[in-house]
Amino acid sequence: MTKKTFGSLSAAALISLACAGVPSGAAKEPLPLTIRDRQALVDARYGARPWSLTQPYRGRPPVVLAYLFDGTRNDKDNAQAPERPTVIAHMLGVIKEGGRVKVGAQYYTGVGTTGSKLYRQFDAAKGFSTATRAEDACQMALTDIKRVRAEAPDADIRILVAGFSRGAASARHFMNLVERNCTAKADVADPHVHFYALLFDTVATGQRGNLLLNIPPSADHVIHFVSMDERRIAFGSDYDERSDTDRVQTVPVPGVHSDAGDSYREGVGAELTAHVDLLLAKMGLSSRTDVVVPIDYALQGGNDSLWPIDRLLGQSVARADGAKERRSFELTIPQLSLTRREEWASRRDELLAGHTEQHSGWGQTAHVTPGFRIAGGTLWDQLPIYDVVHPVLGAQPVYRNARIFQCGATTYLGYEVDGGATHLFELPIDVVGRLASAEKHTLEIGVVARERGTALWWIVDDKLMGKVRAGGPIAGRLAPDDLCGSAARAQRVY
């Protein structure tokens, strides 16, 4: 078992300790998604194609086990505002409802949720129990595997593993331990036990040298959703090299770390959870045949997770001018032997390529907001009215006659909405300056719509330029020969 010593704390762990009781982001200013962000959601729906876990392989009956590891300070039974139970807790409910998992899914609360208050604080900072959770789960898995073997000696055992944050690090360590019979010394794996993993923004802060983080050869397929926007110093990303992308898929998703884990009460994370529902259905682990989402959660935007100490050290939110890149740690993917590669390809042909109906449009994510729907879990048919440019190539534009013009010292953006109003907005001086600095730019108006209100944002070349402060709908159409007269009639609603 892992020795629980406090030892020396890294700079990242010290920051985690100092901020261990500080909520991360939901109460701060929410941030809009850009065209690139929306396209990333589309790409995630296209690219993440799971294997069926309920189809037989070469006559061997499938038996599915599941082990789920929650994120740091996350406990499905004790979520504290402004957070809610994570995507891992959600998966547990869906899997139990589906009834396709042998024995029952095993759930492990996150690092920093057990022990004395003092220990929980240090555990959340340093991650002492990251390995312990994997070790406990490994012993449970060996017991479950032996039980299955006693009942069905020829079973093809498939283990679904999921984890968020340090829970994803535990999940990686767990897979390696099971392959090594929990000893972490030598490969003694059951040749008919295979892993399938859904990982959410792996972060191994404080424990990278103590964990087996590489994807083991017995993992048939791994989908790793990685936050595009996290910038906290203590939340460096542990991601896999792109050397075996058919077996290990890295999928960038918009939002910060806890958006990727869907632990905020509002935000784009709920879009990812809806996608995970589809993945579980296509794996054969859910009883649902479609997924209905009551609103377009992408309109709720991403969250600002930065702690005060991060700002003091010069960090800023993603897409702000001068924003630093996220710290990252690349993980090597061990190459499969020729024999394993041939077996893997055979399994893929039967469990993925041989069952392409699992990836058709029968399962669909439907947004039931009037005039808005996502069909087949892949494409937007229509965008909310404030998106100036449609992110899906080839789609019919929603907006007409967009133009930028100047009246005296004031510069305006005007456009007409199909079947709706004409809108006119004042462009701030810094936006005008950015647009004048080169021949070609992309100008967007982003929207954040939450319970406490709606805000519009200027976005130039994927950079946030501040909120829209002046402008709104006007009566009638823009008069080409009297644009400034149209501007004078604009209602100053923002």
Secondary structure, 3 states (H helix, E strand, C coil): CCCCCCCCCCHHHHHHHHCCCCCCCCCCCCECCCHHHHHHHHHHHHHCCCCCCCCCECCECEEEEEEEECCCCCCCCCCCCCECCCHHHHHHHHHHHHCCCCCCCEEECCCCCCCCHHHHHHHHHHCCHHHHHHHHHHHHHHHHHHHHHHHCCCCEEEEEEEEECHHHHHHHHHHHHHHCCCCCCCCCCCCCEEEEEEEECCCCCCCHHHCCCCCCCCEEEEEEEEECCCCCCCCCEEEECCCCCCCEEEEEECCCHHHHCCCECCCCHHHHHHHHHHHHHHHCCCCCCCEEECCCHHHHCECCCCCHHHHHCCCCCCCCCCCCCCCEEEECCCCCCHHHHHHHHHHHHHHCHHHHHHHCCCCCEEECCCCCCEECCCEECCCCCCCCCCCCCCCCCCEEEEEEEEECCEEEEEEEECCCCEEEEEECHHHHHHHCCCCCCCEEEEEEEECCEEEEEEEECCEEEEECCCEEEECCCCCCCCHHHHHHCCCCCC
